[in-house]
Amino acid sequence: MKWLLKGPAGHPLHPPLTDATIGAYTFATIMSVLSRLGVSEHNTTTAWWLALITGLAITLPTALTGFLDWLDIARGTPLWRTATLHLGAMLTATVVFAITAGAGHGDYVDGMISGGSLVLTLVGFAVLTTGGWLGGNVFVHGMRVLSLVDEPTKRAVSPLPHEEKEEAEGG
């Protein structure tokens, strides 16, 4: 069960989920700016709000997998401090985007983004970018990263026991 929630060694599930979440929020941010610039205002406003909702939905599994990884980190270490800052920034960004989606629902219905919704979106994106940068730094510490530079592709993509490896080791 843990493997399904965290991924195999060297292939954690959290990072690819963050790509989807950050992508949805980035798209929402771009759509908010385009809408305020008057580019197909109704369509870009609709895309903005739907992207926010999509980002919030994807945030659930992303946060769960990240939290499960965070629980395995030894408290008080530099890795833990970095991961905790990442967690705090991402929670803050999520709250800002949730407020934006709720407060901006009227903008979605009206087909035009207000200045307040644009500011909230940009603030959420700034916090998200900071949190994403901090998350990348978690890997600088080497968390759940395998160094398999000399391994064959088959082994590097799936670092689980393979028959040829077991046979070579006499297993």
C-alpha positions, 0 to 999 in steps of 0.5 A: 500500500505504501508503494502505491501512495509514495511510489517505488524507490527513486520514483516518488509520486509527489514530484510528477503530481506537483507538475500537474498542480503547478501547471494548472495554477500557471495556466490560471495565472496566464488566463487571468492576465490575458483576461484583464488585457481584454484577450477574449475576456469571457473565454479566458475568464472561464479558463482561469476559473476552471483551471483554479478548480482543476488545480485545487482538485489536483492539489489533494493527491499532490499534498497527500503524497508530499505529506507522506514523504514529509512524515519520513524525514528526520525532524530538525535536519536541514532537509526537514527544515527545507521540506517544512518551508516548502509545505508551508508555502504550498499550503499558503498558496493553496489557501490563496487559490481557494479564496481566489476561486471562491471570491472569483466565482462571480467573475467567472459567472460575469465573464470578466476578472476583477482587479481583486481576483487578478491580484489574488491570482498573482499573489497565489502564483508568487507563493506557489513559485516560491514553494515550488523552488523550495520543493526542488531544493528538497531534492538537492538534499537527495531525498528519495533520489537514487544515483544510478548513472551507470545502470542500464536504462531498464534498471534505472527506470524501475529500480526494483529487483530484476532477474538479471541482477539476482542471477548475477548476484547468485540469487 
